[in-house]
Amino acid sequence: MTIPMAILADAAPVTAAAPANVMVTLVLALALFGIGLVGFLTRRNMILMFLCTELMFQAAALAFVAFGRMWMDLSGQLMVIFILTVAAAEAALALGLVVLLYRRKETLSNEAWADMKE
């Protein structure tokens, strides 16, 4: 299937994002990362702690996309693919760990697991 030349002529050229747009995106990524970090440090439920780490992963991915758009480089999007892969693996391992720990102690509080230290 070919695209008619009239459609291509009307298409806007791809340009780098304005620095103000990148700054707004980076502020959003910083806010998401901060919320995730505070949530991770203050919560005692393991499921919420894992959700906060996922939020921090997504904030880092948003920052990579913003910088990639600013520099008109696809390496930012490539890093996001790796971040999503690591986040998926972390979620799978975390779910297995949470199920195992809940079966042993009937609680998901991380304070109940302090006695596991060697």
Biotite code that builds the C-alpha atoms (Angstrom):
import biotite.structure as struc

atoms = struc.array([
    struc.Atom([0.000, 0.000, 0.000], chain_id="A", res_id=1, res_name="MET", atom_name="CA", element="C"),
    struc.Atom([1.437, 3.337, -0.995], chain_id="A", res_id=2, res_name="THR", atom_name="CA", element="C"),
    struc.Atom([0.660, 6.691, 0.557], chain_id="A", res_id=3, res_name="ILE", atom_name="CA", element="C"),
    struc.Atom([-0.540, 9.341, -1.911], chain_id="A", res_id=4, res_name="PRO", atom_name="CA", element="C"),
    struc.Atom([1.895, 12.228, -2.329], chain_id="A", res_id=5, res_name="MET", atom_name="CA", element="C"),
    struc.Atom([-0.843, 14.773, -1.521], chain_id="A", res_id=6, res_name="ALA", atom_name="CA", element="C"),
    struc.Atom([-1.122, 13.382, 2.003], chain_id="A", res_id=7, res_name="ILE", atom_name="CA", element="C"),
    struc.Atom([2.640, 13.444, 2.477], chain_id="A", res_id=8, res_name="LEU", atom_name="CA", element="C"),
    struc.Atom([2.845, 17.047, 1.254], chain_id="A", res_id=9, res_name="ALA", atom_name="CA", element="C"),
    struc.Atom([0.286, 18.185, 3.849], chain_id="A", res_id=10, res_name="ASP", atom_name="CA", element="C"),
    struc.Atom([1.973, 16.394, 6.741], chain_id="A", res_id=11, res_name="ALA", atom_name="CA", element="C"),
    struc.Atom([3.797, 18.563, 9.247], chain_id="A", res_id=12, res_name="ALA", atom_name="CA", element="C"),
    struc.Atom([7.544, 18.022, 9.369], chain_id="A", res_id=13, res_name="PRO", atom_name="CA", element="C"),
    struc.Atom([8.917, 16.243, 12.399], chain_id="A", res_id=14, res_name="VAL", atom_name="CA", element="C"),
    struc.Atom([10.806, 18.720, 14.536], chain_id="A", res_id=15, res_name="THR", atom_name="CA", element="C"),
    struc.Atom([12.454, 18.591, 17.903], chain_id="A", res_id=16, res_name="ALA", atom_name="CA", element="C"),
    struc.Atom([10.317, 19.396, 20.921], chain_id="A", res_id=17, res_name="ALA", atom_name="CA", element="C"),
    struc.Atom([10.550, 22.902, 22.310], chain_id="A", res_id=18, res_name="ALA", atom_name="CA", element="C"),
    struc.Atom([12.642, 23.200, 25.475], chain_id="A", res_id=19, res_name="PRO", atom_name="CA", element="C"),
    struc.Atom([9.576, 24.384, 27.414], chain_id="A", res_id=20, res_name="ALA", atom_name="CA", element="C"),
    struc.Atom([7.681, 21.217, 26.484], chain_id="A", res_id=21, res_name="ASN", atom_name="CA", element="C"),
    struc.Atom([10.614, 19.077, 27.533], chain_id="A", res_id=22, res_name="VAL", atom_name="CA", element="C"),
    struc.Atom([10.868, 20.950, 30.824], chain_id="A", res_id=23, res_name="MET", atom_name="CA", element="C"),
    struc.Atom([7.180, 20.362, 31.584], chain_id="A", res_id=24, res_name="VAL", atom_name="CA", element="C"),
    struc.Atom([7.605, 16.667, 30.815], chain_id="A", res_id=25, res_name="THR", atom_name="CA", element="C"),
    struc.Atom([10.696, 16.428, 33.007], chain_id="A", res_id=26, res_name="LEU", atom_name="CA", element="C"),
    struc.Atom([8.914, 18.177, 35.884], chain_id="A", res_id=27, res_name="VAL", atom_name="CA", element="C"),
    struc.Atom([6.091, 15.634, 35.540], chain_id="A", res_id=28, res_name="LEU", atom_name="CA", element="C"),
    struc.Atom([8.625, 12.785, 35.525], chain_id="A", res_id=29, res_name="ALA", atom_name="CA", element="C"),
    struc.Atom([10.311, 14.249, 38.610], chain_id="A", res_id=30, res_name="LEU", atom_name="CA", element="C"),
    struc.Atom([6.961, 14.520, 40.398], chain_id="A", res_id=31, res_name="ALA", atom_name="CA", element="C"),
    struc.Atom([6.090, 10.913, 39.539], chain_id="A", res_id=32, res_name="LEU", atom_name="CA", element="C"),
    struc.Atom([9.486, 9.707, 40.697], chain_id="A", res_id=33, res_name="PHE", atom_name="CA", element="C"),
    struc.Atom([9.160, 11.683, 43.935], chain_id="A", res_id=34, res_name="GLY", atom_name="CA", element="C"),
    struc.Atom([5.703, 10.263, 44.627], chain_id="A", res_id=35, res_name="ILE", atom_name="CA", element="C"),
    struc.Atom([7.027, 6.756, 43.996], chain_id="A", res_id=36, res_name="GLY", atom_name="CA", element="C"),
    struc.Atom([10.054, 7.288, 46.230], chain_id="A", res_id=37, res_name="LEU", atom_name="CA", element="C"),
    struc.Atom([8.024, 8.716, 49.107], chain_id="A", res_id=38, res_name="VAL", atom_name="CA", element="C"),
    struc.Atom([5.488, 5.923, 48.721], chain_id="A", res_id=39, res_name="GLY", atom_name="CA", element="C"),
    struc.Atom([8.214, 3.288, 48.774], chain_id="A", res_id=40, res_name="PHE", atom_name="CA", element="C"),
    struc.Atom([9.858, 4.715, 51.875], chain_id="A", res_id=41, res_name="LEU", atom_name="CA", element="C"),
    struc.Atom([6.661, 5.268, 53.869], chain_id="A", res_id=42, res_name="THR", atom_name="CA", element="C"),
    struc.Atom([4.490, 2.267, 53.010], chain_id="A", res_id=43, res_name="ARG", atom_name="CA", element="C"),
    struc.Atom([4.756, -0.994, 54.895], chain_id="A", res_id=44, res_name="ARG", atom_name="CA", element="C"),
    struc.Atom([2.608, -3.141, 52.596], chain_id="A", res_id=45, res_name="ASN", atom_name="CA", element="C"),
    struc.Atom([4.799, -5.014, 50.128], chain_id="A", res_id=46, res_name="MET", atom_name="CA", element="C"),
    struc.Atom([2.330, -4.761, 47.247], chain_id="A", res_id=47, res_name="ILE", atom_name="CA", element="C"),
    struc.Atom([2.231, -0.975, 47.571], chain_id="A", res_id=48, res_name="LEU", atom_name="CA", element="C"),
    struc.Atom([6.015, -0.888, 47.740], chain_id="A", res_id=49, res_name="MET", atom_name="CA", element="C"),
    struc.Atom([6.233, -2.786, 44.452], chain_id="A", res_id=50, res_name="PHE", atom_name="CA", element="C"),
    struc.Atom([3.662, -0.457, 42.881], chain_id="A", res_id=51, res_name="LEU", atom_name="CA", element="C"),
    struc.Atom([5.771, 2.513, 43.933], chain_id="A", res_id=52, res_name="CYS", atom_name="CA", element="C"),
    struc.Atom([8.836, 1.007, 42.268], chain_id="A", res_id=53, res_name="THR", atom_name="CA", element="C"),
    struc.Atom([6.785, 0.597, 39.085], chain_id="A", res_id=54, res_name="GLU", atom_name="CA", element="C"),
    struc.Atom([5.855, 4.276, 39.325], chain_id="A", res_id=55, res_name="LEU", atom_name="CA", element="C"),
    struc.Atom([9.538, 5.187, 39.576], chain_id="A", res_id=56, res_name="MET", atom_name="CA", element="C"),
    struc.Atom([10.310, 3.030, 36.518], chain_id="A", res_id=57, res_name="PHE", atom_name="CA", element="C"),
    struc.Atom([7.610, 4.829, 34.534], chain_id="A", res_id=58, res_name="GLN", atom_name="CA", element="C"),
    struc.Atom([8.938, 8.224, 35.611], chain_id="A", res_id=59, res_name="ALA", atom_name="CA", element="C"),
    struc.Atom([12.392, 7.281, 34.339], chain_id="A", res_id=60, res_name="ALA", atom_name="CA", element="C"),
    struc.Atom([10.863, 6.062, 31.069], chain_id="A", res_id=61, res_name="ALA", atom_name="CA", element="C"),
    struc.Atom([9.018, 9.366, 30.646], chain_id="A", res_id=62, res_name="LEU", atom_name="CA", element="C"),
    struc.Atom([12.271, 11.276, 31.146], chain_id="A", res_id=63, res_name="ALA", atom_name="CA", element="C"),
    struc.Atom([14.020, 9.121, 28.522], chain_id="A", res_id=64, res_name="PHE", atom_name="CA", element="C"),
    struc.Atom([11.243, 9.780, 26.018], chain_id="A", res_id=65, res_name="VAL", atom_name="CA", element="C"),
    struc.Atom([11.399, 13.525, 26.696], chain_id="A", res_id=66, res_name="ALA", atom_name="CA", element="C"),
    struc.Atom([15.160, 13.665, 26.167], chain_id="A", res_id=67, res_name="PHE", atom_name="CA", element="C"),
    struc.Atom([14.911, 11.471, 23.085], chain_id="A", res_id=68, res_name="GLY", atom_name="CA", element="C"),
    struc.Atom([12.294, 13.802, 21.611], chain_id="A", res_id=69, res_name="ARG", atom_name="CA", element="C"),
    struc.Atom([14.395, 16.853, 22.449], chain_id="A", res_id=70, res_name="MET", atom_name="CA", element="C"),
    struc.Atom([17.482, 15.460, 20.715], chain_id="A", res_id=71, res_name="TRP", atom_name="CA", element="C"),
    struc.Atom([15.475, 13.774, 17.900], chain_id="A", res_id=72, res_name="MET", atom_name="CA", element="C"),
    struc.Atom([17.095, 10.460, 18.761], chain_id="A", res_id=73, res_name="ASP", atom_name="CA", element="C"),
    struc.Atom([15.452, 7.056, 19.083], chain_id="A", res_id=74, res_name="LEU", atom_name="CA", element="C"),
    struc.Atom([17.743, 5.920, 21.881], chain_id="A", res_id=75, res_name="SER", atom_name="CA", element="C"),
    struc.Atom([15.267, 7.297, 24.442], chain_id="A", res_id=76, res_name="GLY", atom_name="CA", element="C"),
    struc.Atom([12.512, 5.048, 23.109], chain_id="A", res_id=77, res_name="GLN", atom_name="CA", element="C"),
    struc.Atom([14.954, 2.142, 23.004], chain_id="A", res_id=78, res_name="LEU", atom_name="CA", element="C"),
    struc.Atom([15.760, 2.640, 26.685], chain_id="A", res_id=79, res_name="MET", atom_name="CA", element="C"),
    struc.Atom([12.027, 2.645, 27.455], chain_id="A", res_id=80, res_name="VAL", atom_name="CA", element="C"),
    struc.Atom([11.741, -0.824, 25.932], chain_id="A", res_id=81, res_name="ILE", atom_name="CA", element="C"),
    struc.Atom([14.484, -2.032, 28.271], chain_id="A", res_id=82, res_name="PHE", atom_name="CA", element="C"),
    struc.Atom([12.845, -0.295, 31.249], chain_id="A", res_id=83, res_name="ILE", atom_name="CA", element="C"),
    struc.Atom([9.522, -1.962, 30.476], chain_id="A", res_id=84, res_name="LEU", atom_name="CA", element="C"),
    struc.Atom([11.271, -5.328, 30.212], chain_id="A", res_id=85, res_name="THR", atom_name="CA", element="C"),
    struc.Atom([12.942, -4.879, 33.597], chain_id="A", res_id=86, res_name="VAL", atom_name="CA", element="C"),
    struc.Atom([9.665, -3.663, 35.124], chain_id="A", res_id=87, res_name="ALA", atom_name="CA", element="C"),
    struc.Atom([7.799, -6.700, 33.800], chain_id="A", res_id=88, res_name="ALA", atom_name="CA", element="C"),
    struc.Atom([10.424, -9.078, 35.171], chain_id="A", res_id=89, res_name="ALA", atom_name="CA", element="C"),
    struc.Atom([10.388, -7.271, 38.516], chain_id="A", res_id=90, res_name="GLU", atom_name="CA", element="C"),
    struc.Atom([6.589, -7.477, 38.669], chain_id="A", res_id=91, res_name="ALA", atom_name="CA", element="C"),
    struc.Atom([6.617, -11.211, 37.953], chain_id="A", res_id=92, res_name="ALA", atom_name="CA", element="C"),
    struc.Atom([9.238, -11.916, 40.611], chain_id="A", res_id=93, res_name="LEU", atom_name="CA", element="C"),
    struc.Atom([7.518, -9.633, 43.100], chain_id="A", res_id=94, res_name="ALA", atom_name="CA", element="C"),
    struc.Atom([4.182, -11.351, 42.616], chain_id="A", res_id=95, res_name="LEU", atom_name="CA", element="C"),
    struc.Atom([5.746, -14.748, 43.222], chain_id="A", res_id=96, res_name="GLY", atom_name="CA", element="C"),
    struc.Atom([7.558, -13.455, 46.295], chain_id="A", res_id=97, res_name="LEU", atom_name="CA", element="C"),
    struc.Atom([4.415, -11.848, 47.705], chain_id="A", res_id=98, res_name="VAL", atom_name="CA", element="C"),
    struc.Atom([2.405, -15.051, 47.252], chain_id="A", res_id=99, res_name="VAL", atom_name="CA", element="C"),
    struc.Atom([5.146, -17.113, 48.909], chain_id="A", res_id=100, res_name="LEU", atom_name="CA", element="C"),
    struc.Atom([5.525, -14.731, 51.839], chain_id="A", res_id=101, res_name="LEU", atom_name="CA", element="C"),
    struc.Atom([1.778, -14.445, 52.384], chain_id="A", res_id=102, res_name="TYR", atom_name="CA", element="C"),
    struc.Atom([1.438, -18.227, 52.534], chain_id="A", res_id=103, res_name="ARG", atom_name="CA", element="C"),
    struc.Atom([4.102, -18.413, 55.238], chain_id="A", res_id=104, res_name="ARG", atom_name="CA", element="C"),
    struc.Atom([3.131, -15.551, 57.545], chain_id="A", res_id=105, res_name="LYS", atom_name="CA", element="C"),
    struc.Atom([-0.429, -14.519, 56.503], chain_id="A", res_id=106, res_name="GLU", atom_name="CA", element="C"),
    struc.Atom([0.648, -10.872, 56.316], chain_id="A", res_id=107, res_name="THR", atom_name="CA", element="C"),
    struc.Atom([2.243, -8.599, 53.729], chain_id="A", res_id=108, res_name="LEU", atom_name="CA", element="C"),
    struc.Atom([3.787, -6.157, 56.176], chain_id="A", res_id=109, res_name="SER", atom_name="CA", element="C"),
    struc.Atom([7.511, -5.832, 55.655], chain_id="A", res_id=110, res_name="ASN", atom_name="CA", element="C"),
    struc.Atom([8.011, -5.460, 59.425], chain_id="A", res_id=111, res_name="GLU", atom_name="CA", element="C"),
    struc.Atom([6.888, -9.058, 59.911], chain_id="A", res_id=112, res_name="ALA", atom_name="CA", element="C"),
    struc.Atom([9.753, -10.159, 57.688], chain_id="A", res_id=113, res_name="TRP", atom_name="CA", element="C"),
    struc.Atom([12.522, -8.391, 59.621], chain_id="A", res_id=114, res_name="ALA", atom_name="CA", element="C"),
    struc.Atom([13.454, -11.690, 61.284], chain_id="A", res_id=115, res_name="ASP", atom_name="CA", element="C"),
    struc.Atom([14.629, -13.093, 57.915], chain_id="A", res_id=116, res_name="MET", atom_name="CA", element="C"),
    struc.Atom([17.944, -11.253, 58.233], chain_id="A", res_id=117, res_name="LYS", atom_name="CA", element="C"),
    struc.Atom([20.991, -13.492, 58.407], chain_id="A", res_id=118, res_name="GLU", atom_name="CA", element="C"),
])
